[in-house]
Amino acid sequence: MGVRTVVGMTAQLSPSPSVAPPSGLDRRSVAILVLACVGQFMVVLDVSIVNVALPAMREELGFTETGLQWVVNGYALAFAGLLLLGGRAADIYGQKRVFVAGVALFSLASLLGGVATNPALLIAARAVQGLGAAVLAPTTLTILTTTFTEGPARTKAIASWTAVGAAGGAAGGILGGLLTEYLSWRWILLINVPIGVAIVITAILVVGPDHPERAHRLDVLGAILVTAGITAVAYGTVQTHEHGWLAPQTLIPLAVDTVLLAVFLLVEARTRRPLVPLALLRERSVAGSSLVMFLMGSIFFAMWYFLSLHMQGDLNYTPLQAGMGFLPHALTLIVSSRIAPALLRRMGNRTLIVTGALIGMAGLIWQAQMASGYVLGILLPGLFMCLGVGISFTPIALIGTAGIDRSDSGLVSGLLTASRQVGGSLGLAVLATVAISRPTPTQGYSVAFLIGAGLMVVTIAVVAIVLPRPKTEPDIAQQAA
């Protein structure tokens, strides 16, 4: 079977005017590439754009410390839990129809969040945004794979798509800072509305007709079970701050999570068209890559969260200053993602992942020192962290999708994306709980970054023990050329 090099890239894709599309494409292909990237940009951006605005939200709406993180997690959990369902919906109902529906739902939820008057309404709007993102994100990949055939054109398109997507978190900080400083935190959500309208109109005009598989049904029960299970474990983890690990408020949600995920596995084993075929999870390349993506996500999401609070709380930066402070991080992510294909030709997938993990670990240890000043305390350790993550995502995706049949490509793509999102949500819940338990915020952030460095060690162990050496690695290197 051919290697689906494009598949796993959905974990980190978004657009940027600084990255040019592949040469030699007709206008329609370029328009579709830009359309898919802009759609994915909205999805990735809204994971992180709220971080800089969190203090302003807390002050205006009266969030508690533990409630504030649900502005981030409400979106991320719904996004992660329903990604697989969104990918399957595109196969059944048609990519164009599902893409437009996802953008419309995402934009409507953004409008509701932008006019929210209390914490509960904002968190609910963010959860609906996550649902729209889960429908939208996998479909952007499907649109690209049906537009670009395998070969140089697809490889170059995905390289551009991946490079700017990896910088989505940092770009969110910059844009969030500008909007919060000069307008209001509400505009970080309201800005999605006109963009969404433009995407819908463009999609109707340029995306080809649908060819859905109407013979199948969505595994809605499976999606509900896995989403509820993920939410339960995140909620239980958050309760440890106020009640401890052995309190009923913590143990009950964690027990519910165990039951829900057990039922999910039972349902998937007996369903004719399961959301996640269990045989696929027995593939070492798929399971191992998903686990590595989970670990990387748990570190990456929390990094933006803590750095944003640290800059505004401890260093007294304005939202704009904090957002601009992330600019070098964004540029590092773009550059490192762009050079990943060249590095792959020289060192291979697993070696590049380990190299990235080591570089990222060095940055996390440095960041944990919480040195004074921007250069030593934010800039330099951040460059190491972003460089490590940026060069790692592409080889992780390539190993996970090597040799996967085309009929399973969307599912594996969704699985890798969901692993990253779930890791980010649970990692943030755990690390935020640990950080809050320390005497001062700075001490809490330091401990969180040290735990992140420890997770990088676990990542290296998973790469060495679990991930197989792909038989198709020479082919991957050729496609990266």
C-alpha positions in Angstrom: 0.0 0.0 0.0 1.2 3.5 -0.7 2.3 5.8 2.0 -0.3 8.4 2.8 2.2 11.1 3.7 -0.5 13.8 3.8 -2.7 12.1 6.3 -1.4 12.8 9.8 -0.8 16.4 9.2 -4.1 17.7 10.5 -2.6 17.8 14.0 -0.9 21.1 13.2 -2.1 22.8 10.1 -3.1 26.4 9.5 -2.4 29.2 7.0 0.0 32.1 6.8 0.5 34.7 4.0 4.2 34.2 4.5 4.2 30.7 3.1 3.7 30.5 -0.7 1.6 27.7 -2.3 3.4 25.2 -4.5 4.3 26.4 -7.9 2.6 25.1 -11.1 -0.9 25.0 -9.7 -4.0 26.3 -11.5 -6.1 29.0 -9.8 -8.7 26.6 -8.5 -6.2 24.4 -6.8 -4.5 27.4 -5.2 -7.9 28.7 -4.1 -8.8 25.3 -2.5 -5.4 25.2 -0.8 -5.9 28.6 0.7 -9.5 27.8 1.7 -8.5 24.6 3.5 -5.7 26.4 5.3 -7.8 29.3 6.4 -10.4 26.9 7.7 -7.8 25.0 9.7 -6.2 28.3 10.8 -9.4 29.2 12.6 -9.5 25.9 14.3 -5.9 25.9 15.5 -5.9 29.6 16.4 -8.9 29.3 18.7 -7.1 26.8 20.8 -4.6 29.4 21.9 -6.0 32.9 21.1 -7.9 33.0 24.4 -4.7 32.5 26.5 -3.6 36.2 26.4 -7.2 37.3 27.1 -7.7 35.1 30.1 -6.9 37.8 32.7 -9.4 40.2 31.1 -12.1 37.5 30.9 -11.5 36.7 34.6 -11.9 40.3 35.6 -15.0 41.1 33.6 -17.0 37.9 34.0 -15.8 36.9 37.5 -14.1 33.5 36.7 -12.5 31.5 39.5 -9.0 30.2 39.1 -10.1 26.6 38.4 -13.1 27.8 36.3 -10.9 29.9 34.0 -9.0 27.0 32.5 -12.4 25.7 31.2 -12.4 28.5 28.7 -9.5 26.7 27.1 -10.6 23.1 28.0 -14.2 23.5 27.0 -13.1 24.1 23.4 -10.3 21.6 23.4 -12.3 18.7 24.9 -15.2 19.0 22.5 -12.8 19.4 19.6 -10.8 16.3 20.6 -13.7 14.1 21.6 -15.7 14.7 18.4 -12.9 14.8 15.8 -13.3 11.2 14.8 -17.0 11.7 14.3 -16.4 14.8 12.2 -14.0 12.9 10.0 -16.5 10.1 9.5 -19.3 12.5 8.7 -17.3 13.9 5.8 -17.2 10.4 4.3 -20.9 9.8 4.8 -22.5 13.1 4.0 -19.9 14.7 1.7 -16.9 16.8 2.3 -18.3 20.1 0.9 -21.5 19.9 2.9 -19.8 19.0 6.1 -17.1 21.6 5.7 -19.7 24.4 5.2 -21.7 23.1 8.2 -18.6 23.1 10.4 -17.6 26.6 9.5 -21.2 27.9 10.0 -21.5 26.2 13.4 -18.0 27.5 14.5 -18.9 31.0 13.4 -22.3 31.0 15.2 -20.7 29.8 18.4 -18.0 32.5 18.1 -20.8 35.1 18.0 -22.5 33.7 21.1 -19.2 33.6 23.0 -18.4 37.2 22.0 -21.6 38.5 23.6 -21.4 36.2 26.7 -22.4 37.9 29.9 -21.3 35.2 32.4 -18.8 32.4 32.7 -21.2 29.6 32.1 -22.4 31.1 28.8 -18.8 31.6 27.6 -17.7 28.1 28.4 -20.8 26.7 26.7 -20.1 28.8 23.6 -16.5 27.6 23.6 -17.7 23.9 23.7 -20.0 24.5 20.7 -17.0 26.1 19.0 -15.1 22.9 19.7 -17.9 20.9 18.1 -17.8 23.0 14.9 -14.0 22.7 14.9 -14.3 18.9 15.1 -16.5 18.8 12.1 -14.4 21.3 10.1 -10.8 20.2 10.8 -10.8 16.6 9.3 -12.7 17.9 6.3 -9.9 20.3 5.3 -7.6 17.4 4.9 -10.2 15.5 2.7 -10.6 18.5 0.5 -6.8 18.7 0.0 -6.3 15.0 -0.7 -9.0 15.0 -3.3 -7.5 18.0 -5.0 -3.8 17.1 -5.0 -2.6 13.8 -6.2 0.2 12.0 -4.5 3.6 13.3 -5.5 5.5 16.6 -5.4 2.5 18.9 -5.6 0.8 17.3 -2.6 4.0 17.1 -0.7 4.8 20.8 -1.2 1.2 21.8 -0.4 1.3 19.9 2.8 4.7 21.3 3.7 3.4 24.8 3.5 0.2 23.8 5.4 2.1 22.1 8.2 4.7 24.9 8.6 2.2 27.6 9.4 -0.1 25.3 11.3 2.6 24.5 13.9 2.8 28.2 14.6 -0.9 28.5 15.3 -0.5 28.6 19.0 2.0 31.5 19.0 0.0 33.4 16.3 -3.0 33.1 18.6 -1.1 34.9 21.3 -0.1 37.7 19.0 -3.5 38.3 17.6 -5.2 37.8 21.0 -2.9 40.5 22.4 -3.6 43.0 19.7 -7.4 42.5 19.9 -7.6 42.5 23.7 -5.3 45.6 24.0 -7.0 47.8 21.4 -10.6 46.5 21.3 -11.8 43.9 23.8 -11.3 40.3 24.6 -14.7 39.7 23.0 -13.2 40.4 19.5 -11.0 37.3 19.7 -14.2 35.5 19.2 -16.2 37.9 17.1 -13.5 38.2 14.5 -14.3 34.6 13.4 -17.8 35.7 12.2 -16.8 37.7 9.0 -14.0 35.2 8.3 -16.5 32.3 8.5 -18.9 34.0 6.1 -16.2 34.5 3.6 -15.1 30.9 3.9 -18.6 29.6 3.3 -19.1 31.7 0.2 -15.7 30.6 -1.2 -16.3 27.0 -0.5 -19.6 27.0 -2.3 -17.9 28.5 -5.3 -14.7 26.5 -5.6 -15.1 23.1 -3.9 -16.2 20.4 -6.2 -19.4 18.4 -5.8 -19.8 15.8 -3.0 -19.6 12.0 -3.5 -20.8 10.8 -0.1 -21.0 7.1 1.1 -24.7 7.1 2.0 -24.8 3.4 2.8 -23.2 4.0 6.2 -24.3 5.5 9.5 -22.4 7.6 12.0 -21.3 5.9 15.2 -22.9 8.7 17.3 -23.0 6.5 20.5 -19.2 5.9 20.2 -18.6 9.6 19.8 -20.7 10.5 22.8 -19.1 7.9 25.0 -15.5 8.9 24.2 -16.3 12.6 24.6 -18.0 12.1 27.9 -15.1 9.9 29.1 -12.5 12.5 28.2 -14.5 15.2 29.9 -15.0 13.2 33.0 -11.3 12.5 33.5 -10.4 16.2 32.9 -13.0 17.3 35.4 -11.9 14.9 38.0 -8.3 16.0 37.6 -9.3 19.7 38.1 -11.0 18.8 41.4 -7.7 17.7 42.9 -6.8 21.3 43.5 -9.6 21.9 46.0 -10.3 18.4 47.3 -7.3 16.2 46.7 -6.8 13.0 44.8 -8.7 10.7 47.2 -11.8 12.9 47.7 -15.2 11.7 46.2 -15.3 14.9 44.0 -12.2 13.5 42.3 -12.7 9.8 42.4 -16.3 9.7 41.2 -15.5 11.5 37.8 -12.4 9.3 37.3 -14.5 6.2 38.0 -17.2 7.4 35.6 -14.4 7.9 33.0 -13.2 4.3 33.4 -16.7 3.0 32.9 -17.5 5.2 29.9 -14.3 4.2 28.1 -14.8 0.5 28.9 -18.3 0.8 27.4 -16.9 2.7 24.4 -14.5 -0.2 23.7 -17.3 -2.7 24.0 -19.5 -0.7 21.6 -16.7 -0.3 19.1 -16.1 -4.1 19.2 -19.7 -4.8 18.3 -20.6 -2.0 15.9 -20.5 -2.8 12.2 -19.1 0.6 11.4 -17.2 1.7 14.5 -15.9 5.1 15.1 -12.5 3.5 15.8 -11.9 -0.1 14.5 -10.0 -1.8 17.4 -7.8 -3.7 14.9 -6.3 -0.3 13.9 -5.2 0.4 17.4 -3.2 -2.8 17.5 -1.0 -1.4 14.8 2.2 -0.3 16.6 2.8 2.6 14.2 -0.7 4.0 14.8 -0.9 3.4 18.5 2.7 4.5 19.1 2.4 7.7 17.0 -0.9 8.5 18.8 0.8 8.1 22.2 3.7 10.3 21.1 1.3 13.0 19.8 -0.6 12.7 23.1 2.5 13.4 25.1 3.7 16.2 22.9 0.3 17.9 23.0 0.1 17.7 26.8 3.3 19.7 26.9 2.7 22.1 24.1 -0.8 23.4 25.2 0.3 24.0 28.7 3.4 25.9 27.6 1.3 28.7 26.0 -1.1 28.8 28.9 1.6 29.2 31.6 3.8 31.6 29.6 0.9 33.9 28.9 -0.1 34.0 32.6 3.5 34.4 33.6 4.1 37.4 31.3 1.0 39.2 32.4 1.0 38.3 36.0 4.6 38.2 37.1 6.3 40.4 34.5 3.3 42.9 34.3 3.1 42.8 30.5 0.0 44.2 28.8 -1.9 41.8 26.6 -0.3 43.3 23.5 3.2 42.9 25.0 2.5 39.3 25.9 1.2 38.6 22.5 4.2 40.2 20.8 6.4 38.2 23.1 5.2 35.1 21.3 6.3 36.4 17.9 9.8 34.7 18.0 8.1 31.5 19.1 5.8 31.6 16.0 8.7 32.3 13.6 10.7 29.4 15.1 7.8 27.0 14.7 7.3 28.1 11.0 11.0 27.7 10.2 11.5 24.4 12.1 8.4 22.8 10.4 9.7 23.9 7.0 13.1 22.4 7.5 11.7 19.1 8.8 11.5 17.5 5.4 15.2 18.3 4.7 16.2 16.9 8.1 14.2 13.7 7.4 16.3 13.0 4.4 19.4 12.9 6.6 18.3 11.3 9.9 15.0 9.4 9.5 11.7 9.6 11.3 12.5 8.2 14.8 15.9 9.9 15.0 14.3 13.3 14.2 11.6 12.8 16.8 14.1 12.0 19.5 16.3 14.9 18.5 13.3 17.2 18.7 12.3 15.8 22.1 15.8 16.4 23.4 15.9 20.0 22.2 12.4 20.6 23.6 13.4 19.1 26.9 16.4 21.4 27.2 14.1 24.4 26.6 11.6 23.2 29.2 14.4 22.7 31.8 15.7 26.2 31.0 12.2 27.7 31.2 11.7 26.1 34.6 14.4 28.3 36.0 12.1 31.3 35.5 15.0 33.6 34.9 14.3 37.4 35.1 14.0 39.4 31.9 12.5 38.6 28.6 15.6 37.3 26.8 16.7 34.7 29.3 13.3 34.1 30.9 11.1 33.8 27.9 12.8 34.2 24.5 15.7 31.7 24.5 14.1 28.8 26.4 11.0 29.3 24.2 13.1 29.0 21.0 14.4 25.7 22.2 10.9 24.4 23.1 9.4 25.5 19.8 12.3 24.2 17.7 12.0 20.8 19.3 8.2 20.6 18.8 8.4 22.0 15.3 10.7 19.4 13.8 8.9 16.5 15.6 5.3 16.8 14.3 6.0 15.8 10.7 7.9 12.5 11.4 5.3 11.6 14.0 2.6 11.9 11.4 4.5 10.1 8.8 5.2 7.1 11.0 1.5 6.9 12.1 0.2 7.0 8.5 2.8 4.9 6.7 1.2 2.0 4.8 -2.3 2.9 5.9 -5.0 2.1 3.4 -6.7 5.1 1.8 -10.1 4.0 3.3 -8.6 4.4 6.8 -6.6 7.6 6.1 -9.1 10.0 7.4 -9.7 8.0 10.5 -6.0 7.8 11.3 -5.7 11.5 10.7 -8.5 12.2 13.1 -7.0 9.8 15.6 -3.6 11.6 15.6 -5.3 15.0 15.8 -7.6 13.8 18.7 -4.6 12.4 20.5 -2.8 15.8 20.4 -6.0 17.6 21.5 -6.8 15.2 24.3 -3.2 15.3 25.5 -3.3 19.1 25.5 -6.6 19.2 27.5 -5.6 16.6 30.1 -2.0 17.9 30.3 -3.3 21.4 31.0 -5.8 20.1 33.6 -3.1 18.2 35.5 -0.3 20.8 35.2 -2.6 23.7 36.1 -3.8 21.8 39.2 -0.1 21.2 40.2 0.8 24.8 39.5 -2.0 26.2 41.6 -1.0 24.1 44.6 2.4 25.8 44.9 2.9 28.8 47.2 3.4 31.3 44.4 2.4 31.3 40.7 6.0 31.4 39.6 6.9 28.3 41.6 3.9 26.6 40.2 4.9 27.4 36.6 8.4 26.2 37.3 7.2 22.8 38.5 4.9 22.5 35.5 7.7 23.0 33.1 9.9 20.5 34.9 7.1 17.9 34.7 6.9 18.8 30.9 10.6 17.9 30.7 9.9 14.6 32.3 7.2 13.9 29.8 9.8 14.5 27.0 11.8 11.7 28.6 8.7 9.4 28.4 8.2 10.5 24.8 11.8 9.4 23.9 11.1 6.0 25.6 7.9 5.5 23.6 9.7 6.2 20.4 12.5 3.7 21.2 10.2 0.9 22.5 6.9 1.2 20.8 7.4 2.9 17.4 8.5 0.4 14.7 10.9 1.3 11.9 8.6 1.8 8.9 9.3 -0.5 6.0 8.5 2.4 3.8 10.9 5.0 5.3 12.9 5.3 2.1 9.7 6.2 0.2 8.9 8.8 2.9 12.3 10.4 2.5 11.8 10.6 -1.3 8.4 12.2 -0.9 10.0 14.7 1.5 12.5 15.8 -1.1 
